[in-house]
């Protein structure tokens, strides 16, 4: 903006900022053919869980934005590692684990995003201190960070990856339930997931279909952001074997 525009101060409301972050998420997700809608789905699931937990509308949108940005650090990881079908060696696995720290590092350059940056950076932390990059315990992990952790792991488990097929929701819930029982993930937030899993799956499927749909070209002379991916989820009345 500083280079191409005489306007030096740009003020965006939360919905405009959300739209910009969606564009960033699309760029990050397209880095690998196996994560084509991951960040967008994490954002949508996190927002749904935040709503079910009773958080306000603005907080729901902020958590959704954190979901869009949570994997920003993966742009520093070679795609050959991300898409490797075989078991990762120690060096490769360490490189993968560094992405959450890099996400925080990138976003920390913008003080106005400090809260969102914290939530995004903590999506692999666990309540018992077994997560990364900082091995934080439950005393240091707020509710949005806990929501994002569960949204990320559920979305990842149900997606196809180069090293495995996506799981059915029953299998994914069983794995997360074990993590809750082990004191790694928040039980109340898991209950929000389990109680709304059908709606959440429907939302993820809808996002995937809209995301993969061929877009129409934007009119010449201006930038156009598609709103087709902003469909809300439907609303009624450190295990080594699993990669991030």
C-alpha positions as CSV (number, residue, x, y, z in Angstrom):
1,X,0.0,0.0,0.0
2,X,2.8,2.4,0.8
3,X,4.3,1.8,-2.6
4,X,1.3,1.8,-4.9
5,X,-1.1,4.2,-3.1
6,X,-1.0,7.8,-2.0
7,X,-3.3,6.8,0.8
8,X,-1.0,6.1,3.8
9,X,-3.7,5.2,6.4
10,X,-6.3,2.5,5.6
11,X,-9.0,1.7,8.1
12,X,-10.8,-1.6,7.8
13,X,-13.7,-2.8,9.8
14,X,-13.6,-6.4,11.1
15,X,-15.5,-7.8,8.1
16,X,-13.2,-6.1,5.6
17,X,-10.2,-7.4,7.5
18,X,-11.7,-10.9,7.6
19,X,-12.0,-10.7,3.8
20,X,-8.3,-9.9,3.5
21,X,-7.4,-12.7,5.8
22,X,-9.5,-15.1,3.8
23,X,-7.4,-14.2,0.7
24,X,-4.2,-14.9,2.7
25,X,-5.7,-18.3,3.8
26,X,-6.4,-19.2,0.2
27,X,-2.8,-18.4,-0.8
28,X,-1.4,-20.5,2.1
29,X,-3.8,-23.4,1.5
30,X,-2.9,-23.6,-2.2
31,X,0.8,-24.0,-1.3
32,X,0.0,-27.8,-1.0
33,X,-2.6,-29.7,-3.0
34,X,-3.5,-31.6,0.2
35,X,-4.6,-28.5,2.2
36,X,-6.7,-26.7,-0.4
37,X,-9.3,-25.6,2.1
38,X,-7.7,-26.4,5.5
39,X,-7.3,-22.9,7.0
40,X,-10.7,-21.8,5.8
41,X,-12.3,-24.9,7.3
42,X,-10.4,-24.4,10.6
43,X,-11.7,-20.8,10.7
44,X,-15.3,-21.9,10.2
45,X,-15.1,-24.7,12.7
46,X,-13.5,-22.5,15.3
47,X,-16.2,-19.8,14.8
48,X,-19.0,-22.5,15.2
49,X,-17.4,-23.8,18.4
50,X,-17.0,-20.2,19.8
51,X,-20.7,-19.6,19.1
52,X,-21.7,-22.8,20.9
53,X,-19.4,-21.9,23.8
54,X,-21.4,-18.6,24.1
55,X,-18.9,-16.1,22.9
56,X,-20.0,-12.9,21.3
57,X,-20.2,-12.1,17.6
58,X,-17.0,-10.0,17.4
59,X,-15.1,-12.7,19.3
60,X,-16.4,-15.4,17.0
61,X,-15.1,-13.4,14.0
62,X,-11.7,-12.8,15.6
63,X,-11.3,-16.6,16.3
64,X,-12.4,-17.3,12.7
65,X,-9.6,-14.9,11.5
66,X,-7.1,-16.7,13.7
67,X,-8.1,-19.9,12.1
68,X,-7.5,-18.4,8.6
69,X,-4.0,-17.4,9.7
70,X,-2.9,-20.3,11.9
71,X,-0.8,-22.1,9.3
72,X,0.8,-19.0,7.8
73,X,4.2,-20.3,8.9
74,X,4.0,-23.3,6.6
75,X,5.1,-21.1,3.7
76,X,8.6,-21.5,5.2
77,X,8.4,-25.3,4.9
78,X,9.4,-27.0,1.6
79,X,6.4,-28.5,-0.1
80,X,8.3,-31.7,-0.5
81,X,8.2,-32.2,3.2
82,X,4.5,-31.2,3.5
83,X,3.5,-33.6,0.8
84,X,5.8,-36.4,1.7
85,X,3.9,-39.7,1.7
86,X,6.4,-41.6,3.8
87,X,7.2,-41.2,7.5
88,X,9.0,-38.0,8.3
89,X,12.5,-38.2,9.7
90,X,13.5,-36.3,12.8
91,X,14.8,-33.3,10.9
92,X,11.7,-33.1,8.7
93,X,9.3,-33.5,11.7
94,X,11.1,-30.7,13.6
95,X,10.8,-28.5,10.5
96,X,7.1,-29.1,10.3
97,X,6.7,-28.4,14.0
98,X,8.4,-25.0,13.5
99,X,5.5,-23.6,11.5
100,X,3.4,-22.5,14.5
101,X,6.3,-20.5,15.8
102,X,6.8,-18.9,12.4
103,X,3.1,-18.0,12.3
104,X,3.5,-16.0,15.5
105,X,6.8,-14.5,14.3
106,X,5.1,-13.2,11.1
107,X,2.1,-11.8,12.9
108,X,4.0,-10.3,15.7
109,X,5.2,-7.5,13.4
110,X,1.7,-6.1,13.6
111,X,0.9,-5.0,17.1
112,X,-2.8,-4.6,16.3
113,X,-2.9,-8.4,15.7
114,X,-1.3,-9.4,18.9
115,X,-4.4,-11.3,20.3
116,X,-5.1,-13.0,17.0
117,X,-1.4,-13.9,16.6
118,X,-1.3,-15.5,20.1
119,X,-4.3,-17.7,19.3
120,X,-2.9,-18.7,15.9
121,X,0.5,-19.5,17.3
122,X,-0.9,-21.6,20.1
123,X,-2.9,-24.0,18.0
124,X,-0.5,-26.9,18.7
125,X,-0.2,-26.2,22.4
126,X,-1.8,-28.7,24.8
127,X,-3.2,-28.2,28.3
128,X,-0.7,-30.6,29.9
129,X,2.3,-28.8,28.4
130,X,3.0,-31.5,25.8
131,X,2.4,-29.3,22.8
132,X,4.6,-26.8,21.0
133,X,6.3,-24.5,20.4
134,X,6.3,-23.2,24.0
135,X,5.0,-26.2,25.9
136,X,2.4,-24.0,27.6
137,X,0.0,-25.5,30.2
138,X,-3.7,-24.8,30.8
139,X,-2.9,-21.8,33.0
140,X,-1.5,-20.0,30.0
141,X,-4.0,-21.1,27.3
142,X,-7.2,-19.1,27.1
143,X,-10.5,-20.3,25.7
144,X,-9.9,-19.1,22.1
145,X,-6.5,-20.9,22.0
146,X,-8.2,-24.1,23.2
147,X,-11.0,-23.7,20.6
148,X,-8.5,-23.3,17.8
149,X,-6.6,-26.4,18.9
150,X,-9.7,-28.6,18.7
151,X,-10.9,-27.0,15.4
152,X,-7.4,-27.6,13.9
153,X,-7.1,-31.2,14.9
154,X,-10.6,-32.2,13.9
155,X,-10.3,-30.6,10.5
156,X,-6.9,-32.2,10.0
157,X,-8.0,-35.7,11.0
158,X,-11.0,-35.6,8.6
159,X,-9.0,-34.3,5.6
160,X,-7.2,-36.5,3.1
161,X,-3.4,-36.1,3.5
162,X,-0.6,-37.6,1.3
163,X,0.1,-40.2,4.0
164,X,-3.5,-41.2,4.8
165,X,-7.1,-40.9,3.9
166,X,-9.4,-38.6,5.9
167,X,-11.1,-40.2,8.8
168,X,-14.8,-40.5,9.4
169,X,-16.1,-38.2,12.1
170,X,-16.6,-41.1,14.5
171,X,-12.9,-42.0,14.3
172,X,-11.8,-38.4,14.6
173,X,-14.0,-37.8,17.7
174,X,-12.7,-41.0,19.3
175,X,-9.1,-39.7,18.9
176,X,-9.9,-36.3,20.3
177,X,-11.8,-37.9,23.2
178,X,-8.7,-39.7,24.1
179,X,-6.7,-36.5,24.1
180,X,-9.4,-34.9,26.3
181,X,-9.2,-37.9,28.7
182,X,-5.4,-37.5,28.8
183,X,-5.8,-33.8,29.8
184,X,-4.4,-32.4,26.6
185,X,-7.6,-30.8,25.2
186,X,-10.5,-28.9,26.8
187,X,-13.5,-31.1,27.7
188,X,-16.1,-28.4,27.4
189,X,-15.0,-27.4,23.9
190,X,-14.9,-31.0,22.9
191,X,-18.5,-31.3,24.0
192,X,-19.4,-28.4,21.8
193,X,-17.8,-30.2,18.9
194,X,-19.4,-33.6,19.6
195,X,-22.9,-32.0,20.0
196,X,-22.6,-30.2,16.7
197,X,-20.5,-32.5,14.6
198,X,-23.2,-33.1,11.9
199,X,-23.6,-29.3,11.3
200,X,-19.8,-28.9,11.4
201,X,-19.3,-31.6,8.8
202,X,-21.9,-30.1,6.6
203,X,-20.2,-26.7,6.9
204,X,-16.8,-28.2,6.0
205,X,-18.3,-30.0,3.0
206,X,-20.0,-26.8,1.8
207,X,-16.7,-24.8,2.1
208,X,-14.8,-27.4,0.2
209,X,-17.3,-27.4,-2.6
210,X,-17.4,-23.7,-2.9
211,X,-13.6,-23.4,-2.6
212,X,-13.0,-25.9,-5.4
213,X,-15.6,-24.4,-7.6
214,X,-14.1,-22.5,-10.6
215,X,-14.4,-18.8,-10.0
216,X,-15.5,-16.3,-12.5
217,X,-12.8,-13.8,-13.6
218,X,-13.0,-10.4,-12.0
219,X,-14.1,-7.4,-14.1
220,X,-11.2,-5.6,-15.6
221,X,-10.0,-2.5,-13.7
222,X,-10.8,-3.6,-10.2
223,X,-10.2,-6.3,-7.6
224,X,-13.2,-8.4,-6.7
225,X,-13.3,-10.7,-3.7
226,X,-15.7,-13.6,-3.9
227,X,-18.1,-13.9,-1.0
228,X,-19.1,-17.4,-1.9
229,X,-16.8,-18.8,0.8
230,X,-18.2,-16.8,3.6
231,X,-21.1,-19.1,4.0
232,X,-21.6,-19.7,7.8
233,X,-21.9,-23.2,9.1
234,X,-25.6,-24.2,9.3
235,X,-27.3,-23.2,12.5
236,X,-30.3,-24.9,13.9
237,X,-32.8,-23.7,16.8
238,X,1.6,-35.1,20.1
239,X,1.4,-38.1,18.7
240,X,4.3,-38.7,16.4
241,X,2.2,-40.6,13.9
242,X,-0.1,-37.6,13.2
243,X,1.4,-34.7,11.4
244,X,0.2,-31.1,12.1
